[in-house]
Amino acid sequence: MRRLIGIAVVALATAGNAQSVYEFLRVETSPRAAALGGGNASANEDADAVFHNPAGLHKLEGTPVSFSYMSHLMDVNFFGASGSMEFDGVGRVGAGAKYVDYGDFTETDEFGNELGEYGAGELALQAGYALEIEENFTAGVGAKFIYSSIADYSSTGAAFDLGLQYDFPIYAATVGVAVRNLGGQLTTYGDVSESLPTDVSVGVSKTLEHLPLTLYAGVNRVNESKDEILERFEAFAIGGEFRLGESFRLRIGYDNKRRKELEIGGFAGLAGFNAGFGFDVREYQIGYAYSSLGDVGAFHRFGVSADL
């Protein structure tokens, strides 16, 4: 029961009112992206761009890799990994994986007699490719395979990501648009096929000229049907990354959608607010993020990245 509640909280914290399968795809595992309020369509600083906008892969150099872990509520654990490499004559390619372990459950019959234990988990494997259409204008495409299981039952799916990014060098700014999770189920849990959590996102980032600060702003889920046009933009996030010296970065962010979902009786505490930091240790970059869920609790994310 304890972990069943945990799975319900996962759905609450990521899905809101959406009715779709594989909602774990919305969960942000990157501590950097989470601390800034959530994955931004203009992201192109690390290998985790494969999750946010495949077009962002084009700006990467070398062979960056990233590993992340998120301590969720009720012993639910998320893991993420990503990497990118340049291939001569082909271009920049990226790959990533997300996995969630919901833990073990006790199986009982209709009389409450224990029959044993079973597990539940979900996995997404994806790859992305980016190319420069013209100067400062980049496009990307990604594909992913999804697997979900609980006890002896399972479901699979396939989806695509599409993305565009345009740089404004004179303003030190980038604008991005991404469409994530376009696809469907290959096999279902039951007789009914469920929709995937398709997400259309728009984001912008800008590095200030006279301050060691990069600002991020984005709107997610603009494709979701709403009664009022302005409600389509309530899933916005804003954040900032301060560069304090050569090897330390402080990050803060705000996720308006999460705050709205966790508001109880007009009060949400610190729900939706995020903070974190990153620092370099030799050739490694270490990251941490704290994301408040108000009275529900908080998420803690840890990550390490490097250039191989």
C-alpha positions as CSV (number, residue, x, y, z in Angstrom):
1,M,0.0,0.0,0.0
2,R,2.8,2.4,0.8
3,R,4.3,2.1,-2.6
4,L,0.9,2.2,-4.3
5,I,0.5,5.6,-2.7
6,G,3.9,6.5,-4.1
7,I,2.8,5.7,-7.6
8,A,-0.3,7.8,-7.1
9,V,1.9,10.7,-6.0
10,V,4.0,10.2,-9.2
11,A,0.9,10.7,-11.3
12,L,-0.2,13.7,-9.2
13,A,3.2,15.4,-9.5
14,T,3.6,14.8,-13.2
15,A,0.3,14.4,-14.9
16,G,-2.1,16.9,-13.4
17,N,-5.5,16.4,-15.1
18,A,-4.0,14.6,-18.1
19,Q,-5.3,11.1,-18.8
20,S,-2.5,9.2,-20.6
21,V,-0.1,6.3,-20.2
22,Y,3.6,6.5,-19.5
23,E,3.4,9.6,-17.4
24,F,6.9,9.0,-16.1
25,L,8.1,10.5,-19.4
26,R,7.2,13.9,-18.0
27,V,9.4,13.4,-14.9
28,E,12.6,15.4,-15.0
29,T,15.7,13.5,-13.8
30,S,18.4,16.1,-14.6
31,P,19.2,18.1,-11.5
32,R,20.3,21.1,-13.6
33,A,17.0,21.2,-15.6
34,A,14.9,20.6,-12.5
35,A,16.6,23.3,-10.5
36,L,15.8,25.8,-13.3
37,G,12.1,24.9,-13.2
38,G,12.0,22.1,-15.7
39,G,13.3,21.0,-19.1
40,N,13.4,23.9,-21.4
41,A,13.1,23.7,-25.2
42,S,16.0,26.1,-25.6
43,A,18.4,23.7,-23.6
44,N,21.6,22.9,-25.4
45,E,24.3,22.9,-22.7
46,D,24.6,19.1,-22.0
47,A,23.8,15.7,-23.2
48,D,20.4,15.8,-21.4
49,A,19.2,18.0,-24.4
50,V,18.2,14.7,-25.9
51,F,15.3,14.6,-23.4
52,H,14.2,18.3,-23.8
53,N,14.8,19.1,-27.5
54,P,16.9,17.0,-29.9
55,A,17.8,20.1,-31.8
56,G,19.9,21.2,-28.8
57,L,22.3,18.3,-29.5
58,H,23.9,20.3,-32.3
59,K,25.6,22.8,-29.9
60,L,27.4,20.1,-27.9
61,E,31.1,19.4,-28.3
62,G,33.3,16.3,-27.6
63,T,31.6,13.3,-26.1
64,P,29.6,14.4,-23.1
65,V,27.8,11.9,-20.9
66,S,25.5,12.4,-17.9
67,F,24.0,10.2,-15.2
68,S,21.3,11.2,-12.7
69,Y,19.2,9.9,-9.9
70,M,16.1,11.2,-8.2
71,S,14.8,10.2,-4.8
72,H,11.1,10.3,-5.2
73,L,8.4,9.8,-2.5
74,M,7.5,6.5,-0.9
75,D,10.8,4.8,-2.0
76,V,10.1,5.3,-5.7
77,N,13.4,5.9,-7.5
78,F,14.2,7.4,-10.9
79,F,17.4,7.0,-12.9
80,G,18.6,8.8,-16.1
81,A,21.5,8.5,-18.4
82,S,22.4,10.4,-21.6
83,G,25.3,10.8,-24.0
84,S,26.2,12.4,-27.3
85,M,28.9,11.9,-30.0
86,E,29.8,13.5,-33.3
87,F,30.1,11.1,-36.3
88,D,32.1,12.2,-39.3
89,G,29.8,12.5,-42.3
90,V,26.7,12.0,-40.2
91,G,26.5,14.7,-37.6
92,R,25.7,14.9,-33.9
93,V,23.9,12.0,-32.4
94,G,22.6,11.6,-28.8
95,A,21.1,8.8,-26.7
96,G,19.3,8.6,-23.4
97,A,17.5,6.3,-21.0
98,K,15.0,6.9,-18.2
99,Y,14.0,4.2,-15.7
100,V,11.6,4.3,-12.7
101,D,11.5,1.6,-10.1
102,Y,8.3,1.5,-8.1
103,G,9.6,-1.2,-5.7
104,D,8.0,-4.4,-4.6
105,F,4.4,-5.1,-3.7
106,T,2.7,-7.8,-1.7
107,E,0.3,-9.9,-3.7
108,T,-2.8,-11.1,-1.9
109,D,-5.9,-13.0,-2.9
110,E,-9.5,-11.8,-2.4
111,F,-9.4,-12.9,1.3
112,G,-6.2,-11.0,2.1
113,N,-3.9,-14.1,2.1
114,E,-0.4,-13.2,1.0
115,L,0.7,-15.0,-2.2
116,G,4.1,-13.5,-2.7
117,E,5.6,-10.3,-4.1
118,Y,5.7,-8.6,-7.5
119,G,7.5,-5.5,-8.9
120,A,6.6,-2.6,-11.1
121,G,8.8,-0.4,-13.3
122,E,9.0,1.6,-16.5
123,L,11.8,2.3,-19.0
124,A,12.3,4.6,-22.0
125,L,15.2,4.3,-24.4
126,Q,15.7,7.0,-26.9
127,A,18.1,8.4,-29.6
128,G,18.3,11.8,-31.2
129,Y,19.9,13.5,-34.2
130,A,20.5,17.2,-34.9
131,L,21.6,19.1,-38.0
132,E,22.1,22.7,-38.9
133,I,19.6,23.8,-41.5
134,E,21.3,27.2,-42.0
135,E,23.4,29.4,-39.9
136,N,22.1,29.6,-36.3
137,F,19.1,27.5,-37.2
138,T,19.0,23.9,-36.0
139,A,16.5,21.0,-36.3
140,G,16.4,17.7,-34.5
141,V,14.5,14.5,-34.4
142,G,14.3,11.7,-31.8
143,A,12.8,8.3,-31.4
144,K,12.1,6.3,-28.3
145,F,10.9,2.9,-27.2
146,I,8.9,2.6,-24.0
147,Y,8.3,-0.4,-21.7
148,S,6.1,-0.6,-18.7
149,S,5.4,-3.5,-16.4
150,I,3.6,-4.5,-13.3
151,A,3.7,-8.1,-12.0
152,D,3.1,-10.4,-15.1
153,Y,1.6,-7.6,-17.2
154,S,3.3,-5.2,-19.5
155,S,2.8,-2.6,-22.2
156,T,5.1,-1.2,-24.8
157,G,5.0,2.0,-26.9
158,A,7.0,4.0,-29.5
159,A,7.2,7.7,-29.9
160,F,9.0,10.5,-31.7
161,D,10.4,13.9,-30.7
162,L,10.8,16.9,-33.0
163,G,12.6,20.1,-32.3
164,L,13.8,23.4,-33.6
165,Q,16.2,26.0,-32.2
166,Y,17.3,29.4,-33.4
167,D,20.3,31.3,-31.9
168,F,20.5,35.1,-31.7
169,P,24.3,35.5,-31.2
170,I,24.1,39.3,-31.0
171,Y,21.7,39.0,-28.0
172,A,23.3,35.8,-26.5
173,A,19.8,34.2,-26.7
174,T,18.3,31.0,-28.0
175,V,14.7,30.2,-28.8
176,G,13.5,26.6,-29.0
177,V,10.3,24.7,-29.9
178,A,9.9,21.0,-29.1
179,V,7.2,18.4,-29.7
180,R,7.7,15.4,-27.4
181,N,6.1,11.9,-27.2
182,L,4.3,11.8,-30.6
183,G,3.3,8.2,-30.9
184,G,1.2,5.4,-29.4
185,Q,1.1,2.0,-27.7
186,L,2.4,-1.1,-29.4
187,T,0.9,-3.4,-26.8
188,T,-1.6,-2.4,-24.1
189,Y,-2.3,-3.5,-20.6
190,G,-5.9,-4.1,-21.4
191,D,-8.2,-3.9,-24.4
192,V,-8.2,-0.1,-24.5
193,S,-5.3,1.8,-26.1
194,E,-4.3,4.9,-24.1
195,S,-2.7,8.1,-25.4
196,L,0.8,9.2,-24.7
197,P,1.7,12.4,-22.8
198,T,2.3,14.5,-26.0
199,D,3.8,17.8,-25.0
200,V,4.4,20.9,-27.1
201,S,6.9,23.3,-25.5
202,V,8.4,26.7,-26.3
203,G,11.4,28.0,-24.5
204,V,13.9,30.9,-24.5
205,S,17.2,31.4,-22.8
206,K,19.4,34.5,-22.6
207,T,22.8,35.2,-21.0
208,L,23.1,38.7,-19.6
209,E,25.9,40.9,-20.8
210,H,27.0,42.5,-17.5
211,L,26.0,39.8,-15.0
212,P,27.2,36.2,-14.7
213,L,23.6,35.0,-15.2
214,T,21.6,33.1,-17.8
215,L,17.8,33.3,-17.6
216,Y,15.4,30.6,-18.8
217,A,11.7,30.8,-19.5
218,G,9.4,28.3,-21.1
219,V,5.9,27.1,-21.5
220,N,5.0,23.4,-21.7
221,R,1.8,21.5,-22.6
222,V,0.5,24.3,-24.9
223,N,-1.2,21.6,-26.9
224,E,-3.6,20.6,-24.1
225,S,-7.2,21.6,-24.6
226,K,-8.4,24.3,-22.2
227,D,-11.6,26.2,-21.7
228,E,-9.8,29.6,-21.7
229,I,-7.0,30.5,-24.1
230,L,-4.8,31.9,-21.3
231,E,-5.0,28.5,-19.4
232,R,-2.9,27.0,-22.2
233,F,0.0,29.0,-20.9
234,E,-0.3,28.2,-17.1
235,A,2.3,25.4,-17.4
236,F,5.1,28.0,-17.5
237,A,8.5,27.8,-15.8
238,I,11.2,30.3,-15.2
239,G,14.7,30.0,-13.8
240,G,18.2,31.4,-13.6
241,E,21.7,30.1,-13.4
242,F,24.4,32.2,-11.6
243,R,28.0,31.5,-12.5
244,L,29.9,32.1,-9.2
245,G,33.5,31.7,-10.2
246,E,35.0,29.2,-12.7
247,S,33.6,26.1,-11.2
248,F,30.4,26.8,-9.2
249,R,26.9,27.5,-10.4
250,L,23.8,28.4,-8.4
251,R,20.4,27.6,-9.8
252,I,16.8,28.6,-8.9
253,G,13.5,28.0,-10.7
254,Y,9.8,28.1,-10.5
255,D,7.3,25.6,-12.0
256,N,3.8,27.2,-12.1
257,K,2.0,24.0,-13.2
258,R,3.3,22.0,-10.3
259,R,2.3,24.7,-7.8
260,K,-1.2,24.8,-9.2
261,E,-1.6,21.1,-9.0
262,L,-0.4,20.9,-5.4
263,E,-2.4,23.8,-4.1
264,I,-4.7,22.8,-1.3
265,G,-7.4,25.2,-0.1
266,G,-5.7,28.1,-1.8
267,F,-2.3,27.3,-0.1
268,A,0.6,25.6,-1.7
269,G,3.6,26.5,0.6
270,L,6.8,26.3,-1.4
271,A,5.4,23.9,-4.0
272,G,6.7,24.6,-7.4
273,F,9.9,26.3,-6.2
274,N,13.3,24.7,-7.0
275,A,16.9,25.3,-6.1
276,G,20.2,23.6,-6.8
277,F,23.8,23.9,-7.6
278,G,26.6,22.5,-9.8
279,F,30.3,22.4,-9.3
280,D,33.3,21.0,-11.1
281,V,35.6,18.4,-9.6
282,R,38.5,17.9,-12.0
283,E,36.9,16.7,-15.2
284,Y,33.5,15.9,-13.6
285,Q,30.5,18.2,-13.0
286,I,28.4,17.4,-9.9
287,G,24.8,18.6,-9.6
288,Y,22.1,18.7,-7.1
289,A,18.5,20.0,-7.1
290,Y,15.7,20.3,-4.5
291,S,12.1,20.6,-5.7
292,S,9.4,21.4,-3.2
293,L,6.0,19.7,-3.3
294,G,4.7,21.8,-0.4
295,D,3.1,19.7,2.3
296,V,3.5,16.5,0.2
297,G,7.3,16.5,0.5
298,A,10.1,17.2,-1.9
299,F,12.2,15.6,-4.7
300,H,16.0,15.3,-4.4
301,R,18.0,14.9,-7.6
302,F,21.7,14.1,-8.0
303,G,23.8,14.0,-11.1
304,V,27.3,13.7,-12.5
305,S,28.5,14.5,-16.0
306,A,31.8,14.5,-17.8
307,D,33.3,14.8,-21.3
308,L,34.8,11.5,-22.4
